[in-house]
């Protein structure tokens, strides 16, 4: 049942991304604009999420098992235990989107990559240092490539 909830949330997320990616400013009159790639990724995400929801619904119907067999509280605790990392990453992604407009792309991306690494991976000191170096390198590399080669503007925010 948790996969169905996550699938529905992914469908909603892909719809939001798809419909908001058409607002990017175009530099020239080409057919493929800055919003083409995000639309493609959002459509693919939505398609795969629909497949996940359908597959899990079919499995649920075949087992004919009551959803709240042990009670609602126990059910939601089990969903939380099984999908804790997914929910934490989704919350951090939401905060990343909000912070990007406030503090800018560079700082918010570095924070997001480090936070995601801490949620998913190891919390040893050397791994945190490695995550920090990777996040700074990847973020600055992406920023300069998109800004100077593809001429795509990122949100500046207050800081950068």
C-alpha positions, 0 to 999 in steps of 0.5 A: 500500500505504501508503494501506491501512496508514493506512486500517487505522490510521484504522479502529482510531483511530475504533473507540477514539474511538467506544467511549471517547466514551460515558464523558463525564459528562452534565449533563441527561437529553437524548437527545444527550449530550456523547459524541454528536458524537465518536461521529458523527465517529468513525463517519464517519471509520471509514466513510470509512477502510473505503472507502479500504481497499476502494478501495486493495485493489481497485487492488492486486488489479487491478495484480497487482503484488507488494507487496515487489517491491524488498524490504521495507526499500525498500518501507517507506522509500517508504511513509515518504517518501510518508506522512511528514506523516501519520505525524508528525501521528498521533504528535503526536495520540497525544502530545496525547491523553496530554498532555491528561490530564497538563498539561490541555486548554489547554496541550496544545491550544496545543502540538498546534496549533503542532506540527501547523502546524510539521509541515504548514506554513511555518517562517518566524518570522512564520508561527510567530507567526501559528500561536501567536496562532491556537492560543491564540485557538482553544483559549481560545475553544473552552474557554470556549464548551464550559465555559460554554455547553455545560457540557462539562468538559475535562481539567484536568491539573496546570496548568489 
